[in-house]
Amino acid sequence: MSHSHGSSASTHRGRLFVALALTASYMFVEAITGFITGSLVLVADAGHMLTDVAGLSLALVAIWLAQRPATGRKTFGYYRAEILAALVNAVLLFGVSGYIFFETYQRLREPPTVSSLPLLVVASIGLGVNLISARLLMSGSGESINVRGAFLEVVSDILGSVGAIIAGVILLTTGWKYADPLFAAAVGLFILPRTWNLLKGALDVLFEGTPAHIEIADVQRAILCVPDVQSVHDLHVWTVTSGFVALSGHVQVGEGTDRDAALVALRSRLMKDFDIEHVTIQIENERLAAGLDQPCFPGQTACYADGASPLSGVRT
């Protein structure tokens, strides 16, 4: 059975590029207006947009890397590039949030005067730009952790734009100077849990943890339900990249079992129940398992008693 793997983010490359162009162009408008008007919430939103530009660029670079062919040194290719991009995006978001909290503290001590009308106009246009970008990335956010990281950054910008609009309205109607830094801090607080989930998801993949939607116990039960299967051990399930889940394990079958038929049945069951396509299973019987349990020298626990490898015939 042949295998074909690809990054699920690659199908969203065009949308990522459009979102990058929109975000980068308006980031400069918000940053310049924020510094001119003295609005922290606009500067904070522009800072989030800067992380968007970096995150979307990383996402596009990761897609390009993931499409490079595998080599003798990198047998899985460069699929993990998108996971690393998601990890960097999370770190960037944490950094921007930290900066916003620091600036909020400074401005709560000495709130500056903020021009409310330019703040309202720029924030309103920014909200429209961010909504377009979010709509472009929404469908891919459930398929790729890389696109999800970019989508979360855009969502944080939407919140920043909404916060800036509300702060502008309050400043325009009441003149309350604390509205600007407080809404900026609220944006930072809201995005922190989502950033943590993104970081945790990326680290789970890098540490080859079992995917969140799969329970090892369920996989074991499904394998044991296949006819002629007696036991399963050394079972591992991990994610190589978004949409690419791999499984390896040892399965013991009864004497005289058609191993090819058992392997086909196992692969079919795992694909049907868990959508796991990349499956590597070693089929064993009682005689092979007993031989593998006999050590041939101190420290060796997996070879025949005479020291020969059961599969290759090479002395171990």
PyMOL commands that set and color helices and strands:
alter all, ss='L'
color gray80, all
select helices_A, chain A and resi 8-37+40-66+81-109+116-141+145-174+179-206+216-224+259-274+286-292
alter helices_A, ss='H'
color red, helices_A
select strands_A, chain A and resi 229-241+244-253+278-284
alter strands_A, ss='S'
color yellow, strands_A
deselect
rebuild
show_as cartoon
